[in-house]
Amino acid sequence: MTTTHGAATPAPPPASPVAEVLPHWDMSRLFPGLESGEFGSAFAAIIVDVAALRALYDRHDVRTCDASGAITGETVAAVEEVMRHTNEVGERLRAVYAYLHSFVSTDSRNDRAQAAVSELQGHTVELRKLGTRFDAWIGSLDVEGLIGRSALAQEHAFPLRKSATAARHLMTEKEEDLAASLNLSAGTQWAKLHGNVTSQLSVPVAFPQSASGERAGKTVELPMSAVRGLAHDPSRDVRRAAYDAELKGWEGVAVPLAAAMNGIKGEVRTLSARRGWKDTLEPMLFLNNIDQRTLDAMHEACRESFPDWRRYLRAKAQLLGQESLPWYDIFAPVGGAGSRRWSFDEAAEFVVEQFSTYSGKLAELARRALREKWIDAEPRDGKGDGAFCMGIRKDESGVLLNFEPSFSSVSTLAHELGHAYHNTCLARRTPMQRDTPMALAETASIFCQTIITNAALGRTEHAEKLNILEEELQNGCQVVVDIHSRFLFEQRTFERRATRELSVAELNELMIEAQRETYGDGLDASRLHPYMWAVKSHYYSSGRSFYNWPYTFGQLFGQGLYARYRENPEQFRASYDDLLAATGLHSAHELGQRFGIDFSSVDFWRGSLNVNREQIKQFEVLAAK
């Protein structure tokens, strides 16, 4: 299953006194219910599938072997049989796992779903062990000879070559088997602890007398996702109250989350060293099909742009009547009375309409998602914060967001439907072929989000245009500036974790240090967010170290592609779907070459960031008016 998170900012709850009835996704298209015989049979079949696949691997002795000679017909037949069955099991597992994830992501208190996920993880760890054996096996063979003799291997040339490279970074089979088994009670549990603690965390918010509605002057207990959502509230007093309550809430759960952070970072660092990676970043570059030169070029361009982003933040502070911008004003709305409040239906209609300006195929994808109830939009207790899109089966997806009546949620809807469109382009690929790294998974989402934003800017008056432009810059600032602060924090946390555990105070100190280094004088240095390490789930998964920088890559790549589209729409349309269908079949460098892009050049990234620089200039002009 591919899950892609697409929201960098907290998603606020509906703010209207009478809340709009927002859609929930309908997963009965997969199975009638968790207790249904259909789901029970599918779940049991996965267990049988995994056991049968292990038997097949044992029969063909899929592991490191002495295969220095030429590829024989027998070897070709064995590899093809193993690949076909591995892909088939992966396809069936995808639907079962997505079905369960649809429950735990919208209601973390669903014990039945949580238990089923836990049981399934016990079996999927066996698939990870088999995957390690497959890499070792392919690494033992003449990969180029295999590709030359097998049509199936030729179709899977890139993942096979990647397996051969991965084989050079494997421990012994027994050590890899042990590491995979222990992950169930180590890395997986740290991630689960973070998810359960944060999704069930509620804190009291002391609403000021100036707050609107029934909450004025009252202290109200709210889920953390709703509290973070108040960062978008039009009242500065409410935003400040929510910020104070949020920090106090994180302080109350900081000790177990620090234990989780130390546990996962210690595990990842130990395993990276034992597997022969030079550091904890190198394996993530490998998984994202990107080299160090590309990352360095992108980061250099980002650092060069920080003064521009600080100008934007200072202009926003002045617009809000402040000398400097505290953390709780980062997401403050600026359009005032001119800001449009969007209903979900209006947002959906606008997205479909603007998608149609690109292509009928993209517009129909959005209509289908609405018609077939792929979308879960209502914020509620137990539901995870933010937004994501997950592939379910064939060309179907599930989209989760926490909708609120602002253009920000319209943009998020377009973003996540962009992921769904990407999934339709990947539908004809096998699981091995569509294994898209995070850095390339944001390509379609950013492209679709840009379509919506440019359309909205072109048809609005001053106040609403200022609001939309601000939300676009708000998101860009998160993706370029805040994500770099997260990268610095994680890099330094790994460095310190080499010798000992880090305390809550040290984690807070590292986060503040990273925020000051990136935001600079764009924010009030005395009102930052020391607990952002507790907020972001990405830090707590063994497979998501340095998870955030791929968002920056995807954002800037998507902006660069949109520029190519504007230059020659017909030529772009003719090749774009093929590019999306090939994101698991080529390196980022190879895909970039299709559009004349050199990712290792700082100039490309500067060019993409020039889009934001122009937006900042427009924002300053509008703000001055």
Secondary structure, 3 states (H helix, E strand, C coil): CCEEECCCCCCCCCCCCCCCCCCCCCHHHCCCCCCCHHHHHHHHHHHHHHHHHHHHHHHCCCCCCCCCCCCCHHHHHHHHHHHHHHHHHHHHHHHHHHHHHHHHCCCCCCHHHHHHHHHHHHHHHHHHHHHHHHHHHHHHCCHHHHHHHCHHHHHCHHHHHHHHHHHCCCCCHHHHHHHHHHHCCCHHHHHHHHHHHHHCCEEEEECCCCCCHHHCCCEEEEEHHHHHHHHHCCCHHHHHHHHHHHHHHHHHHHHHHHHHHHHHHHHHHHHHHHCCCCCCCHHHHHHCCCCHHHHHHHHHHHHHHHHHHHHHHHHHHHHCCCCCCCHHHCCCCCCHHHCCCCCHHHHHHHHHHHHHHHCHHHHHHHHHHHHCCCEECCCCCCCCCCCEEEEEECCEEEEECCCCCCHHHHHHHHHHHHHHHHHHHHCCCCCCCCCCCHHHHCHHHHHHHHHHHHHHHHCCCHHHHHHHHHHHHHHHHHHHHHHHHHHHHHHHHHHHHCCCCCCHHHHHHHHHHHHHHHHHHHCCCCCCCCCHHHHCHHHHCCCCCCCCHHHHHHHHHHHHHHHHHHHCHHHHHHHHHHHHHCCCCCCHHHHHHCCCCCCCCHHHHHHHHHHHHHHHHHHHHHHHC
